[in-house]
Amino acid sequence: MAKISRPSTGRHRLAFVLLLFLVAVGICVPVFALLPSLSSHQYLPPALSRDEKMMSRRFYIKDDKFWKDENTFQIIGGDLHYFRVLPEYWEDRLMRAKALGLNTIQTYVPWNLHEPKPGKFVFEGIADLVSFIKLCQKLDLLVMLRAGPYICGEWDLGGFPAWLLAVKPPLRLRTADPAYLKLVFPLLYSNGGPVIMVQIENEYGSYGNDKAYLRNLVTMARGHLGNDIILYTTDGGTRETLEKGNVPLYNVYSAVDFSTGDDPWPIFELQKKFNAPGRSPPLSSEFYTGWLTHWGEKIAKTDAEFTAASLEKILSRNGSAVLYMVHGGTNFGFYNGANTGSDQFDYKPDLTSYDYDAPIKESGDIDNPKFKALQRVIKKYSAPPHSNVPSSNKRKAYGSIKMQRTISLFDLMSMTDPVDVITSTNPISMESAGQMFGFLVYESSYISKKSGNILRIPKVHDRGQVFVSCLSQDVDGGVLRYIGTTERWNNQPVSIPTTECASNTSLFILVENMGRVNYGPYIFDEKGILSTVYLDGQILHGWKMIPIPFHNLNQMPNFSFEIQRTKKRSKKFELIKDVGQKEPALFAGEFSISSVKESKDTYLSFNGWGKGVAFINKFNIGRYWPSVGPQCNLYVPAPLLKPGRNSVVIFELESPHVDLLLRSVDQEDFTCGSNDSKVNQL
């Protein structure tokens, strides 16, 4: 089995890997970037000498205030994550944030995007952190960098790479000492760049109490960044979370977050108790402009005037705030996170859209009450001149797109390189099989009973669709008979009807990784079949694990999706519609754009389809699930489109549209699913 061996000292091994990573980012040639880099950072900007720095540029804390050079400074910032926006739109979104009145941008750095495989570093395309920071500087925006290693952020595994889950014996996440900081050093404010503060970890006080872990992070950060930068932590505004999350005696500033509408000033007074005297400027480093939404919930909305009034309570008394989010963006690819409720089975995956009900919408639209209300408040406290408000980007509906079924699940399995198929007595996790995202097929066989069989999988993460096939009759023809679905949140036995097979019946279970938990006690969230499988109460042995190789965000596709592809296509799959309709399959279509000027933002409407993942011109735009909702449409930014033919490929897991039609529309839509949707209605 393809596993990562763990040395005797897991903590030090992980530190070494990340230290090597920090050194390597300056010299490696990043690969698998679908999108073009805005600029090369092969040669980073030179740092000023210490004397020049002290004379010219300095950002610091004194007298319970922030100071920029020799003037007091009120941070009016917003979170905007470069990895949730196409690079071609970074400047557009930053200009809109500036028009809102912001002077600072805060962003996470997701480790899993930058090192998707051990030793493989990606800092181009949508992962080009340096270009994003330089763009902020060009627009006269300061930067607060949330370097992790844990970020939360409704992002898969809270930013940790999934390959950590394959290390045996298991690592304890959030108990080691990684950082991303050598790359950032030349971009610090004192070195001529825009970065004024660097966050250590994220809301650690809500998770643990390992002060050695936090001190190690601080020591590493200081080693790479020096003593001129403000290091900070963010924790909930309670005594317990601040006690657990702060780093006493290490000159680390403790910031707070709390629910919008809470009285901020008693919380800021509490904040002072966890900072050195004179070193506690009031800062809400996550002022919530909206909230996240899971599949099966109604879309989260918060009142614009209430949000603006809550912000003014902070700004009117010279407090600082960072809007979370100023612009949410999109969870492209398979990187959406998830939450849990009372236990690990109470699973709540996040939508593809990360609109967050922020003042700058997912599409960049600012013609909305929340933007206007917040702008009205911020202008009272931000220094002129105020930026002009950009016009909204135009959107276009390209109409109906006729899709055709091209490749069945069976054909996808047959296209897998035999070298990548793993055999094992019992099922193994996706991570142990080397399949970090997407889908994995588990194959076994059994003897069918005349009365049927009962399949039970105590632990599947996250959703398993069960199929059977007769080895002697069907498999050569590629017919998989759908039996049922078992789910993490609704784990029920699956009744398998009798099959009249000449020999053993082949069993296939397609397991979907729907996004790893990013917050809370169940963050060690392995995917796949994680338990023994029982058939009629007896352990079922003898398994094959077959990867389905869909590419993730910022990766080149591993196999072609051409519409014309017919190689190995199953004729039976085309003919037996009552069976084929239930078998997952690739569907492909295309639409044409006459010129560059006609390339506009659009949305794909999945009304009438079941559940799956979609690709535009081979770019993974995310998951759809309109039957559960609330998201009906997936956002397609114009930079993904091109003059001429544009390809659309979807992997449909359940039931395709009766007429095999997709529609390109010009509006978002969050009205799908049941009208009485409740939290975790899954």
C-alpha positions as CSV (number, residue, x, y, z in Angstrom):
1,M,0.0,0.0,0.0
2,A,1.2,3.5,-0.8
3,K,1.7,5.1,2.6
4,I,4.0,7.7,4.1
5,S,6.2,6.3,6.7
6,R,6.5,8.3,9.9
7,P,9.9,8.6,11.6
8,S,10.1,8.2,15.4
9,T,9.9,12.0,15.9
10,G,6.8,13.1,14.0
11,R,6.9,16.7,15.3
12,H,10.5,17.3,14.2
13,R,9.9,15.5,10.9
14,L,7.0,17.9,10.1
15,A,9.1,20.9,11.1
16,F,11.9,19.7,8.9
17,V,9.6,19.2,5.9
18,L,8.3,22.8,6.3
19,L,11.7,24.3,6.9
20,L,12.7,22.6,3.6
21,F,9.6,24.0,2.0
22,L,10.4,27.5,3.1
23,V,13.9,27.3,1.6
24,A,12.6,25.6,-1.6
25,V,9.9,28.1,-2.4
26,G,12.5,30.6,-3.5
27,I,14.3,28.2,-5.9
28,C,11.8,25.7,-7.1
29,V,9.9,25.9,-10.4
30,P,6.2,25.5,-9.4
31,V,4.2,23.1,-11.6
32,F,0.6,22.2,-12.4
33,A,-0.6,25.8,-12.6
34,L,-3.7,26.0,-14.8
35,L,-3.8,29.8,-14.7
36,P,-1.0,32.2,-15.7
37,S,1.1,33.9,-13.1
38,L,0.6,37.6,-13.0
39,S,4.3,38.2,-12.4
40,S,7.4,36.2,-11.6
41,H,8.7,36.3,-8.1
42,Q,12.0,34.5,-8.9
43,Y,13.7,37.7,-7.8
44,L,12.1,39.0,-4.6
45,P,12.4,42.7,-3.8
46,P,15.6,43.5,-1.8
47,A,15.2,44.3,1.8
48,L,16.4,47.7,3.1
49,S,19.2,47.8,5.7
50,R,18.2,48.1,9.3
51,D,19.1,51.8,9.6
52,E,17.2,52.6,6.4
53,K,14.2,50.7,7.7
54,M,14.1,52.5,11.1
55,M,14.4,55.9,9.4
56,S,11.8,55.3,6.8
57,R,9.1,52.7,7.4
58,R,7.7,51.3,10.6
59,F,4.4,49.8,11.8
60,Y,4.2,49.2,15.5
61,I,2.0,49.3,18.6
62,K,2.3,52.0,21.4
63,D,-0.1,53.6,23.8
64,D,-2.8,51.0,22.9
65,K,-2.8,52.3,19.3
66,F,-1.4,51.2,16.0
67,W,1.2,53.5,14.5
68,K,2.3,53.7,10.8
69,D,5.6,55.5,10.7
70,E,4.9,58.4,13.1
71,N,1.2,58.6,12.8
72,T,-1.6,56.7,14.6
73,F,-3.4,54.3,12.3
74,Q,-6.9,52.8,12.4
75,I,-7.1,49.4,10.6
76,I,-10.2,49.3,8.5
77,G,-9.6,46.1,6.7
78,G,-11.3,43.1,5.0
79,D,-10.6,39.4,4.4
80,L,-10.2,38.6,0.7
81,H,-8.6,35.3,-0.1
82,Y,-6.5,35.1,-3.3
83,F,-7.2,31.4,-3.7
84,R,-10.9,32.0,-4.0
85,V,-10.6,34.5,-6.9
86,L,-9.1,34.0,-10.3
87,P,-5.8,36.0,-10.6
88,E,-7.3,37.9,-13.5
89,Y,-9.9,39.3,-11.1
90,W,-7.6,40.1,-8.1
91,E,-7.2,43.7,-9.0
92,D,-10.9,44.1,-9.8
93,R,-11.9,42.8,-6.3
94,L,-9.2,44.8,-4.5
95,M,-10.3,48.0,-6.2
96,R,-13.8,47.3,-5.0
97,A,-12.5,46.7,-1.5
98,K,-10.7,50.0,-1.7
99,A,-13.8,51.8,-3.0
100,L,-15.6,50.5,0.2
101,G,-13.0,52.5,2.1
102,L,-10.7,49.8,3.3
103,N,-7.0,50.4,3.9
104,T,-5.9,46.8,4.7
105,I,-6.5,43.4,3.2
106,Q,-6.2,40.2,5.4
107,T,-5.7,36.8,3.8
108,Y,-5.1,33.2,4.8
109,V,-2.3,31.1,3.3
110,P,-3.5,27.5,2.7
111,W,-0.7,25.1,3.1
112,N,-2.6,22.3,1.2
113,L,-2.8,24.5,-2.0
114,H,0.9,25.3,-1.9
115,E,2.2,21.8,-1.2
116,P,-0.5,19.4,-2.6
117,K,2.1,16.5,-2.4
118,P,5.1,16.2,-0.1
119,G,7.9,18.2,-1.6
120,K,5.8,19.5,-4.6
121,F,5.5,23.3,-4.2
122,V,3.0,25.4,-6.1
123,F,3.2,29.2,-6.1
124,E,1.8,30.1,-9.5
125,G,-1.6,30.7,-10.9
126,I,-4.2,31.1,-8.2
127,A,-1.5,30.2,-5.7
128,D,0.8,33.1,-6.6
129,L,0.8,34.7,-3.1
130,V,3.7,37.1,-3.9
131,S,1.9,38.6,-6.9
132,F,-1.2,39.1,-4.8
133,I,0.7,40.9,-2.1
134,K,2.5,43.1,-4.6
135,L,-0.8,43.9,-6.2
136,C,-2.1,45.1,-2.8
137,Q,0.9,47.3,-2.5
138,K,0.4,48.7,-6.0
139,L,-3.1,49.7,-4.9
140,D,-1.8,51.2,-1.6
141,L,-3.4,48.5,0.6
142,L,-1.6,47.1,3.6
143,V,-1.7,43.4,4.2
144,M,-2.3,41.2,7.3
145,L,-1.1,37.7,6.5
146,R,-2.7,34.7,8.3
147,A,0.1,32.2,7.8
148,G,-1.3,29.2,9.7
149,P,-0.3,26.4,9.5
150,Y,-4.0,26.0,10.5
151,I,-6.4,28.5,8.9
152,C,-9.9,27.1,9.3
153,G,-11.6,29.4,6.8
154,E,-14.2,26.8,5.6
155,W,-11.3,25.3,3.6
156,D,-10.6,21.6,3.3
157,L,-8.9,20.3,6.5
158,G,-8.4,23.9,7.7
159,G,-5.5,24.3,5.3
160,F,-3.5,21.2,6.3
161,P,-2.4,19.0,3.4
162,A,-4.5,15.8,3.2
163,W,-1.3,13.7,2.9
164,L,-0.6,14.3,6.6
165,L,-3.6,12.0,7.3
166,A,-1.7,9.1,5.6
167,V,1.3,9.3,8.0
168,K,1.4,6.3,10.2
169,P,1.1,6.2,13.2
170,P,-1.2,9.2,12.9
171,L,0.1,12.7,13.5
172,R,-1.7,15.0,15.9
173,L,-2.7,18.0,13.8
174,R,-2.1,21.5,15.3
175,T,0.8,20.2,17.4
176,A,3.8,20.9,15.2
177,D,5.7,24.0,14.0
178,P,5.3,24.9,10.3
179,A,5.1,28.4,8.7
180,Y,5.4,30.0,5.3
181,L,7.5,33.0,6.1
182,K,10.8,33.1,4.3
183,L,8.9,34.0,1.1
184,V,7.3,36.9,2.9
185,F,10.3,38.6,4.5
186,P,11.1,41.0,1.6
187,L,7.5,42.0,1.6
188,L,7.3,43.2,5.2
189,Y,6.4,46.9,5.7
190,S,9.8,47.7,7.3
191,N,11.4,46.2,4.2
192,G,9.4,48.3,1.7
193,G,6.5,46.0,1.3
194,P,2.8,46.1,2.5
195,V,2.7,43.4,5.1
196,I,2.2,45.0,8.5
197,M,1.2,41.9,10.6
198,V,1.5,38.1,10.5
199,Q,-1.0,35.9,12.3
200,I,0.2,32.8,14.1
201,E,-2.3,29.8,14.0
202,N,-6.0,30.7,14.1
203,E,-8.5,30.7,17.0
204,Y,-6.4,28.1,18.7
205,G,-8.0,28.9,22.1
206,S,-11.2,27.3,20.8
207,Y,-9.3,24.0,20.1
208,G,-6.4,23.3,22.4
209,N,-4.0,24.6,25.1
210,D,-0.6,23.5,23.9
211,K,1.6,26.6,24.7
212,A,4.7,24.8,23.4
213,Y,3.2,24.5,20.0
214,L,2.4,28.2,19.9
215,R,5.8,29.2,21.2
216,N,7.4,27.0,18.5
217,L,5.4,28.8,15.8
218,V,6.5,32.2,17.2
219,T,10.1,31.2,17.4
220,M,10.1,30.0,13.8
221,A,8.3,33.2,12.6
222,R,10.7,35.4,14.4
223,G,13.6,33.4,12.9
224,H,12.3,34.1,9.4
225,L,10.8,37.6,9.9
226,G,12.9,39.3,12.6
227,N,11.5,41.4,15.4
228,D,10.1,44.4,13.5
229,I,6.9,42.7,12.4
230,I,3.9,42.5,14.6
231,L,2.9,38.8,15.2
232,Y,-0.6,38.3,16.3
233,T,-3.2,35.7,17.4
234,T,-6.9,35.8,16.9
235,D,-9.3,34.2,19.4
236,G,-12.9,34.4,20.5
237,G,-13.6,37.3,22.9
238,T,-13.9,35.2,26.1
239,R,-11.5,34.7,28.9
240,E,-11.2,31.0,28.3
241,T,-10.3,31.2,24.6
242,L,-7.9,34.1,25.2
243,E,-6.2,32.3,28.0
244,K,-5.7,29.2,25.8
245,G,-4.8,31.0,22.6
246,N,-2.5,33.8,23.6
247,V,1.3,33.6,23.8
248,P,2.4,35.4,27.0
249,L,5.9,36.8,27.3
250,Y,6.6,36.4,23.6
251,N,5.6,39.9,22.4
252,V,2.7,38.5,20.4
253,Y,-0.4,40.7,20.1
254,S,-3.7,39.1,21.0
255,A,-6.6,40.2,18.7
256,V,-10.2,39.1,19.2
257,D,-13.3,38.2,17.3
258,F,-17.0,38.0,18.4
259,S,-20.5,37.9,17.0
260,T,-21.7,40.9,15.1
261,G,-24.0,42.9,17.3
262,D,-22.2,42.0,20.6
263,D,-21.1,45.1,22.6
264,P,-17.5,45.3,21.5
265,W,-16.0,47.5,24.2
266,P,-16.3,45.1,27.2
267,I,-14.6,42.5,25.0
268,F,-11.8,45.0,24.1
269,E,-11.3,45.7,27.8
270,L,-10.9,41.9,28.3
271,Q,-8.5,41.9,25.4
272,K,-6.2,44.3,27.4
273,K,-5.7,41.7,30.1
274,F,-4.0,39.4,27.6
275,N,-1.6,42.0,26.1
276,A,1.2,43.9,27.7
277,P,0.4,47.3,29.1
278,G,0.1,49.9,26.3
279,R,0.1,47.1,23.7
280,S,-3.6,46.4,23.2
281,P,-5.2,48.5,20.5
282,P,-8.8,47.4,20.1
283,L,-9.1,45.1,17.1
284,S,-11.8,42.8,15.9
285,S,-9.8,40.8,13.4
286,E,-12.9,39.0,12.2
287,F,-15.9,41.3,12.0
288,Y,-18.5,39.1,10.4
289,T,-20.4,40.7,7.5
290,G,-22.4,37.5,6.9
291,W,-22.0,33.8,7.5
292,L,-21.2,30.5,5.8
293,T,-23.8,28.1,4.4
294,H,-23.8,24.3,4.3
295,W,-25.6,22.1,1.8
296,G,-29.2,21.6,2.9
297,E,-29.5,25.0,4.7
298,K,-31.2,28.2,3.6
299,I,-28.6,30.7,2.3
300,A,-27.2,32.8,5.1
301,K,-28.3,36.4,5.1
302,T,-27.6,39.3,7.6
303,D,-29.2,42.7,7.7
304,A,-27.2,45.4,6.0
305,E,-28.1,48.3,8.4
306,F,-27.6,46.1,11.5
307,T,-24.1,45.1,10.2
308,A,-23.2,48.7,9.5
309,A,-24.4,50.0,12.8
310,S,-22.4,47.2,14.6
311,L,-19.3,48.3,12.7
312,E,-19.8,51.9,13.7
313,K,-19.8,51.0,17.3
314,I,-16.1,49.9,16.9
315,L,-14.9,52.6,14.5
316,S,-16.5,55.6,16.3
317,R,-14.2,55.1,19.3
318,N,-11.1,54.6,17.3
319,G,-11.3,50.8,17.3
320,S,-10.0,48.8,14.4
321,A,-11.9,46.1,12.5
322,V,-11.3,43.6,9.6
323,L,-14.4,42.6,7.7
324,Y,-14.8,38.8,7.4
325,M,-15.5,38.7,4.5
326,V,-15.3,41.8,2.4
327,H,-15.4,39.4,-0.6
328,G,-15.9,35.7,-0.2
329,G,-15.3,34.3,-3.7
330,T,-15.7,30.7,-4.6
331,N,-14.6,27.3,-3.3
332,F,-13.3,26.1,-6.7
333,G,-12.2,22.5,-7.2
334,F,-12.6,20.1,-4.2
335,Y,-11.3,22.5,-1.5
336,N,-14.6,23.3,0.3
337,G,-14.5,22.6,4.0
338,A,-17.1,21.1,6.4
339,N,-18.3,21.3,9.9
340,T,-19.7,18.8,12.4
341,G,-22.3,19.0,15.0
342,S,-22.7,16.8,18.1
343,D,-20.5,14.0,16.7
344,Q,-18.4,13.2,13.6
345,F,-21.4,11.8,11.8
346,D,-23.3,15.0,12.1
347,Y,-21.5,16.2,9.0
348,K,-22.2,19.6,7.3
349,P,-20.3,20.2,4.0
350,D,-19.9,23.8,2.8
351,L,-21.3,25.1,-0.5
352,T,-19.2,25.7,-3.6
353,S,-20.1,29.4,-3.4
354,Y,-18.4,31.3,-0.6
355,D,-20.5,34.4,-1.2
356,Y,-20.8,34.8,2.6
357,D,-23.4,37.5,2.1
358,A,-20.4,39.8,1.9
359,P,-20.6,43.4,0.6
360,I,-18.7,42.4,-2.5
361,K,-20.7,39.5,-3.9
362,E,-19.3,36.3,-5.4
363,S,-19.4,37.8,-8.9
364,G,-17.9,41.1,-7.7
365,D,-21.3,42.9,-7.7
366,I,-21.4,45.9,-5.3
367,D,-24.8,47.3,-6.2
368,N,-26.4,46.0,-3.0
369,P,-27.6,47.4,0.3
370,K,-24.8,46.0,2.4
371,F,-22.0,47.5,0.4
372,K,-23.7,50.9,0.5
373,A,-24.5,50.8,4.2
374,L,-20.9,49.8,5.2
375,Q,-19.4,52.3,2.8
376,R,-21.5,55.1,4.3
377,V,-20.1,54.2,7.8
378,I,-16.5,53.6,6.7
379,K,-16.3,56.9,4.9
380,K,-16.8,58.8,8.2
381,Y,-13.6,57.3,9.6
382,S,-11.3,56.6,6.6
383,A,-8.9,59.2,5.3
384,P,-9.6,60.8,1.9
385,P,-9.3,60.7,-1.0
386,H,-12.0,58.0,-1.4
387,S,-11.7,55.8,-4.4
388,N,-14.4,55.9,-7.1
389,V,-16.8,52.9,-7.1
390,P,-16.1,50.6,-10.1
391,S,-19.1,49.6,-12.2
392,S,-20.4,46.1,-11.9
393,N,-19.0,43.5,-14.3
394,K,-21.4,42.5,-17.1
395,R,-22.8,39.1,-17.1
396,K,-24.3,37.1,-20.0
397,A,-26.6,34.2,-20.4
398,Y,-25.4,32.0,-23.2
399,G,-28.5,29.8,-23.3
400,S,-29.1,26.1,-23.3
401,I,-26.2,23.7,-23.7
402,K,-27.0,20.2,-25.0
403,M,-25.1,17.6,-23.1
404,Q,-24.3,14.0,-24.2
405,R,-23.3,11.0,-22.2
406,T,-19.7,10.1,-23.0
407,I,-18.0,7.9,-20.5
408,S,-19.6,5.6,-17.9
409,L,-18.3,5.0,-14.4
410,F,-17.2,1.5,-15.5
411,D,-15.2,3.0,-18.4
412,L,-13.6,5.5,-16.0
413,M,-12.5,2.6,-13.9
414,S,-11.1,0.7,-16.9
415,M,-9.1,3.8,-17.9
416,T,-7.3,3.7,-14.6
417,D,-3.6,2.6,-14.8
418,P,-3.4,-0.8,-13.1
419,V,-0.3,0.5,-11.3
420,D,-2.6,2.9,-9.4
421,V,-5.1,0.1,-8.3
422,I,-4.4,-1.0,-4.7
423,T,-5.4,-4.4,-3.3
424,S,-5.9,-5.1,0.3
425,T,-7.7,-7.6,2.6
426,N,-9.8,-4.7,4.1
427,P,-10.7,-1.3,2.7
428,I,-8.1,1.5,3.2
429,S,-8.7,5.2,3.4
430,M,-8.5,7.5,0.4
431,E,-5.4,9.2,1.8
432,S,-3.6,5.8,2.3
433,A,-4.5,5.0,-1.3
434,G,-3.0,8.3,-2.5
435,Q,-6.4,9.7,-3.6
436,M,-6.6,13.0,-1.7
437,F,-9.7,14.5,-3.3
438,G,-12.7,13.5,-5.4
439,F,-13.7,9.9,-5.7
440,L,-12.5,6.3,-5.0
441,V,-14.1,3.1,-6.1
442,Y,-14.0,0.1,-3.7
443,E,-14.4,-3.2,-5.4
444,S,-15.0,-6.7,-3.9
445,S,-17.1,-9.8,-4.7
446,Y,-19.6,-12.0,-2.9
447,I,-22.0,-15.0,-3.3
448,S,-25.5,-13.8,-3.8
449,K,-28.3,-15.3,-1.8
450,K,-31.7,-16.1,-3.1
451,S,-33.2,-14.0,-0.4
452,G,-30.8,-11.1,-1.1
453,N,-28.0,-9.7,1.0
454,I,-27.6,-6.9,3.6
455,L,-24.6,-4.6,3.3
456,R,-23.5,-2.6,6.3
457,I,-20.6,-0.1,6.4
458,P,-20.3,1.4,9.9
459,K,-18.0,4.3,8.8
460,V,-18.0,5.8,5.3
461,H,-16.7,9.4,4.7
462,D,-18.7,10.8,3.2
463,R,-21.1,9.2,0.7
464,G,-21.0,5.7,-0.9
465,Q,-23.1,4.7,-3.9
466,V,-23.5,0.9,-4.2
467,F,-23.5,-1.0,-7.4
468,V,-23.4,-4.7,-8.3
469,S,-22.6,-6.6,-11.5
470,C,-22.3,-10.2,-12.6
471,L,-18.7,-11.1,-13.3
472,S,-19.6,-13.5,-16.1
473,Q,-22.4,-11.5,-17.8
474,D,-22.1,-7.8,-17.2
475,V,-18.7,-6.6,-16.4
476,D,-17.3,-7.1,-19.9
477,G,-20.2,-5.0,-21.2
478,G,-19.8,-2.4,-18.5
479,V,-23.2,-2.6,-16.8
480,L,-23.4,-1.5,-13.2
481,R,-26.7,-1.9,-11.4
482,Y,-27.4,0.8,-8.8
483,I,-28.5,-0.6,-5.5
484,G,-28.5,2.3,-3.0
485,T,-26.5,4.9,-1.1
486,T,-25.0,4.9,2.3
487,E,-24.1,8.3,3.9
488,R,-22.0,9.5,6.8
489,W,-24.9,11.4,8.3
490,N,-27.5,8.7,7.6
491,N,-25.7,5.5,7.7
492,Q,-28.3,2.8,7.1
493,P,-27.7,-0.8,5.9
494,V,-28.2,-1.4,2.1
495,S,-30.4,-4.2,1.0
496,I,-29.0,-5.9,-2.1
497,P,-31.6,-7.9,-4.1
498,T,-30.7,-11.3,-5.4
499,T,-28.7,-11.4,-8.6
500,E,-28.8,-14.3,-11.0
501,C,-25.1,-14.5,-11.6
502,A,-23.3,-17.6,-12.9
503,S,-20.6,-17.1,-10.3
504,N,-19.7,-14.5,-7.7
505,T,-21.4,-11.1,-7.8
506,S,-19.1,-8.1,-8.1
507,L,-19.6,-5.2,-5.7
508,F,-18.6,-1.6,-6.4
509,I,-18.9,1.2,-3.9
510,L,-18.2,4.7,-5.3
511,V,-17.2,6.9,-2.3
512,E,-17.2,10.7,-2.6
513,N,-15.0,12.9,-0.5
514,M,-17.3,15.9,0.0
515,G,-14.8,18.1,1.8
516,R,-12.8,17.6,5.0
517,V,-13.8,19.1,8.4
518,N,-12.0,22.4,9.0
519,Y,-13.0,23.2,12.6
520,G,-13.6,21.5,15.9
521,P,-12.6,18.2,17.5
522,Y,-13.1,16.0,14.5
523,I,-10.7,17.8,12.2
524,F,-8.7,14.6,11.7
525,D,-11.1,13.7,8.9
526,E,-9.9,10.8,6.8
527,K,-12.0,9.9,3.7
528,G,-13.3,6.7,2.1
529,I,-14.4,3.5,3.8
530,L,-12.9,3.7,7.3
531,S,-14.3,0.5,8.9
532,T,-14.8,-3.1,8.3
533,V,-17.5,-3.9,5.7
534,Y,-20.1,-6.5,6.7
535,L,-22.3,-8.6,4.4
536,D,-25.0,-10.4,6.2
537,G,-23.1,-9.8,9.4
538,Q,-19.9,-11.4,8.2
539,I,-16.7,-9.4,7.4
540,L,-16.2,-9.0,3.6
541,H,-12.6,-9.4,2.7
542,G,-10.7,-8.9,-0.5
543,W,-10.8,-5.4,-1.9
544,K,-9.5,-3.3,-4.7
545,M,-9.2,0.5,-4.4
546,I,-9.6,2.2,-7.9
547,P,-8.9,6.0,-8.1
548,I,-11.1,8.2,-10.3
549,P,-8.5,10.8,-11.3
550,F,-10.3,14.1,-11.5
551,H,-8.0,17.1,-11.1
552,N,-8.3,19.7,-8.3
553,L,-7.9,23.4,-8.3
554,N,-4.6,24.7,-9.9
555,Q,-3.7,21.3,-11.4
556,M,-3.5,20.1,-15.0
557,P,-6.1,17.4,-15.9
558,N,-4.7,13.9,-15.7
559,F,-6.8,12.7,-18.6
560,S,-8.6,14.1,-21.5
561,F,-12.3,15.1,-21.5
562,E,-12.8,15.6,-25.3
563,I,-16.4,15.4,-26.3
564,Q,-15.5,13.1,-29.3
565,R,-13.9,10.5,-27.1
566,T,-15.5,7.1,-27.7
567,K,-12.6,4.7,-26.9
568,K,-13.8,1.9,-24.7
569,R,-17.3,3.4,-24.4
570,S,-19.7,0.7,-23.4
571,K,-22.4,0.0,-26.0
572,K,-24.6,-1.6,-23.3
573,F,-24.3,1.6,-21.3
574,E,-25.8,3.5,-24.2
575,L,-28.6,1.0,-24.8
576,I,-29.9,0.0,-21.4
577,K,-31.2,3.3,-20.3
578,D,-33.0,2.1,-17.2
579,V,-29.7,0.9,-15.8
580,G,-27.5,3.6,-17.3
581,Q,-29.6,6.4,-15.9
582,K,-28.5,5.3,-12.4
583,E,-24.9,4.8,-13.2
584,P,-22.6,7.9,-12.7
585,A,-21.2,9.1,-15.9
586,L,-19.4,12.0,-17.7
587,F,-21.6,14.3,-19.8
588,A,-20.1,16.7,-22.2
589,G,-21.3,19.7,-24.2
590,E,-20.1,23.0,-25.6
591,F,-21.2,26.6,-26.4
592,S,-19.6,29.2,-28.6
593,I,-18.5,32.8,-28.0
594,S,-18.1,35.0,-31.0
595,S,-15.3,37.3,-29.7
596,V,-13.3,38.4,-26.7
597,K,-15.7,41.2,-26.0
598,E,-18.5,38.7,-25.7
599,S,-16.7,36.7,-22.9
600,K,-18.7,37.7,-19.8
601,D,-19.2,36.2,-16.4
602,T,-22.0,33.6,-16.4
603,Y,-23.6,30.9,-14.3
604,L,-24.3,27.3,-15.1
605,S,-27.8,26.3,-13.9
606,F,-28.1,22.7,-12.7
607,N,-31.8,22.7,-12.1
608,G,-33.0,19.2,-13.1
609,W,-29.7,17.5,-12.6
610,G,-28.7,15.4,-9.5
611,K,-25.3,15.8,-7.9
612,G,-21.8,16.1,-9.2
613,V,-18.8,18.2,-10.2
614,A,-18.4,20.5,-13.2
615,F,-15.5,21.6,-15.5
616,I,-15.3,24.6,-17.8
617,N,-12.5,24.3,-20.4
618,K,-10.9,21.7,-18.0
619,F,-11.1,24.1,-15.0
620,N,-12.8,22.5,-12.0
621,I,-15.5,25.1,-11.0
622,G,-16.8,23.0,-8.1
623,R,-19.7,20.8,-6.9
624,Y,-23.4,21.1,-7.7
625,W,-26.3,19.5,-5.7
626,P,-29.5,21.3,-6.6
627,S,-31.8,18.6,-5.2
628,V,-30.5,19.5,-1.7
629,G,-29.7,23.1,-2.3
630,P,-29.7,25.9,-1.7
631,Q,-27.2,26.6,-4.5
632,C,-28.6,26.0,-7.9
633,N,-26.0,27.7,-10.1
634,L,-22.2,27.6,-10.3
635,Y,-20.4,30.9,-11.0
636,V,-18.2,30.9,-14.1
637,P,-15.8,33.9,-14.2
638,A,-15.2,35.3,-17.7
639,P,-11.4,34.6,-17.7
640,L,-12.2,30.9,-17.9
641,L,-14.0,31.5,-21.2
642,K,-12.5,32.0,-24.7
643,P,-13.6,33.0,-28.2
644,G,-14.9,30.0,-30.1
645,R,-15.9,26.7,-28.6
646,N,-16.0,26.3,-24.8
647,S,-16.3,22.9,-23.4
648,V,-18.5,21.9,-20.4
649,V,-17.9,18.5,-18.8
650,I,-19.8,17.3,-15.7
651,F,-19.5,14.1,-13.7
652,E,-23.2,13.3,-12.8
653,L,-23.5,10.9,-9.8
654,E,-27.3,10.4,-9.8
655,S,-29.9,11.3,-12.4
656,P,-29.2,13.6,-15.4
657,H,-31.6,16.2,-16.6
658,V,-34.4,14.5,-18.5
659,D,-33.5,16.4,-21.7
660,L,-29.7,16.4,-21.0
661,L,-29.8,20.2,-20.9
662,L,-27.6,22.7,-19.0
663,R,-28.4,26.4,-19.1
664,S,-26.0,29.3,-19.0
665,V,-27.8,32.1,-17.1
666,D,-26.8,35.6,-15.9
667,Q,-27.9,35.4,-12.2
668,E,-27.0,33.6,-9.0
669,D,-29.7,31.3,-7.6
670,F,-29.9,30.0,-4.0
671,T,-33.5,28.8,-4.0
672,C,-33.0,25.1,-4.7
673,G,-33.8,22.3,-2.3
674,S,-36.8,22.0,0.0
675,N,-38.7,25.2,0.9
676,D,-38.5,24.3,4.6
677,S,-34.7,23.6,4.6
678,K,-33.2,23.6,8.0
679,V,-29.7,23.4,9.3
680,N,-28.1,20.1,8.3
681,Q,-31.3,18.9,6.6
682,L,-29.1,16.2,5.0
